[in-house]
Amino acid sequence: MKHIFPFFFLFCTLLTFSQNETPKYIDVIGSSVLEVTPDQFFVKVIITEYWEEEYKNNSKAKHYKTKVELDSVEKELFKIVNDFEIKKENIITENIRSFNRAKKKETLISKTYKIKFNDFYIMDDFINELNFKGFDRIEFSEFTHSKITEFRKQVKIEALNQAKLKADYLLQSLGKERGDPLIIEEIDNDSFARANTFSSNSFNSKLDSSPTGFKPILIRFEIKARFEIK
């Protein structure tokens, strides 16, 4: 497993004893964080039909008459896609819409493709090749890791383990022991869900000098647990 740097720590613990004699319990909060370098990057490529006259010097909208249809523009895009050996399953059509480039002119069509890359620098090289007529813009969509579901599970388990450890040493200081769990509750503070998407404006803030060119993803969970006191 490359470029994965895990670390866990205990964070924000709450200790509560019940006021009643029975049952006696302790509430604790365990937290864990895993730092993961992303290995999947998603971008949106928007292409459009256009008028040939748009690319002539000093051309005005009233002179637009030679429309280049979307099929021709797609061929240009897929020449680059094929050059980079992007698999079919890694490129999907996300959106098709119509728009007007100029008043009193025929409606044009634009198309959005979402493309997945497993290497940041290949993605960067691909983007640099997008300079053909009809290429409108690129939008950076999201980044993640191919094993993110497994990592999230690991973080949750470790958060619960931290809660157990906290309960153990607090109760040991009172000469007590931890009993069976009464409540296990996941606190809704998944930082990954809020951090794995980005816009073009925030793209540079995600870059650093790591091997992938991206800052690591921080996956963080808190678990609240209630245990009986023996």
C-alpha positions, 0 to 999 in steps of 0.5 A: 500500500503506497503513500498511506500514513496512518496515525491515531489519537484520542481526542475530546473525551467526556466522562459522566457517571450516573446519579442513580445507584443502579446501574452505574455507567461511564460515558466516554468519547473516543476519536481517531484520525487516519491520514491517506494520500489520495490515489483517485482524481476526478475531473469534468471536461466540458466541450461545446459546438462552436462557429468556425468564424469565432476563431477568426480575427475581429469576427462578429456574431453576425458573421457566424454561419459555419457550425462545427457539430459536437461529433467533430469536437468529441473526436478531438477529445477522444484522440487525447483520451486514447493517447493517454490510454484512459479506459472506457469505464473511467469516462462517463457522460455527465451532462448534455445541454443546449445554449446560445452563443449569439443572438438570432443564431442556432442553438449550440450543444455542450457536453460534460464528461467526468474522467477518473485518473489514478495518477495526479501527474498523468491527469496534469499532463492530460489537462495540458493537452486540452487546447483544441477548438470546442474545448470549453473548460475543465472543472476539478470534481473530487479526489479520494482513495480506492480503499476509502471504505475500508479505511473509514471502517478502520477509523471507526473501530479505532475510535471505539478502541480509544473509547474503551481504553479511556474508560479503562484507565479512568475506572482503574484510577477509581479501583473499578472495572469496565463492564459490558457496553450499554450504548455505542453511538457514532457522532456525525463529524465525518471530516472526509465527507466535507473535504474530498470535493473541490472547485477550480478556485480551491484546486491550488489549496489542495496541492503540496509536495507529496508524491501525488501532488495532493495534500493527504485526506484526513478521515476522522470519526468520533464514537460515544460509548457507554459502559457498565461499571463493575 
